[in-house]
Amino acid sequence: MNLQLTKMELIEMLLSTKKVTVLKKVKAILEEEQDRLTEADYKIIDSRREKHLTGESKSFTWEEAKKIIQKL
């Protein structure tokens, strides 16, 4: 499958459709796809959470974080 060709075909189809329901469905599918985290993302999150819970990583209050950022 040629990815670029497929994208162009889909764009043409979207431009020519007059059905709002089709556009809503496509939009929902694309938004859902963008919101998904990969398995690798979850592993990173779990690892960082574990380090936080065991005290291996430093954490800051919101006020501390704001002060650090303002110094940059």
N, C-alpha and C positions, 0 to 999 in steps of 0.2 A: 504494500500500500504506500503510495506516495503521499506523505503527510501534508505537504504544501498544497498539492492538487486537491486533496480532500477538504482542506480548510477553505480553499477558494470556492469549491462546489457548495459547501455549506453556507458560505457568505452569500453567494448568489441566490440560494434557496431562501435564506432568511430575508433578503432584500425583496424578493418577489412575493413572499407570502402576505396574504391579507387577513390571516386568522390570528387574532390576538391570543387565543388559547395556545397555539403552537409556539408563539414567542414566549409566553409565560412558562411553558413547559421547558423549553430550551434554556431559558434563564435560570430556572430552578435547578436544572441538572448541572449547569456550569457553576452556579453558586455552591451547590452541595459538594462538588468535586474540589473546589478551592478551599473549602473549610476542613477537609480531611487531613489528619496528621498521618504520617507514615509510621510504620513499626519502628523505624530508626528514631523518629522524633520522640515516640513514647519511651524508648530506651534511654535517650538523653535526659528526658524529663524525670524519669524514675531514678536515674543515677544522681542527678542534681538534688532531687528531693531527699534521697537517702543520705547524701553528704550533709545536707542542711539539718536533717533530724538527728544525725550522730554528732553534729558539731564540727565536722571536718571542713565546712565552708563558713565563711563569715556572712552574716546577714545584718541588715540595717533597718532601723525604723524609718518611716516615711520622712520624718524630720531630718534624720541623719543623711538619708539619700539626697534630699533636696540641697542640703548644705554642701555635700560632696559635688553635686552637679553644678552648683552655682560657682564653685571655685575653679571649674574647668574653663 
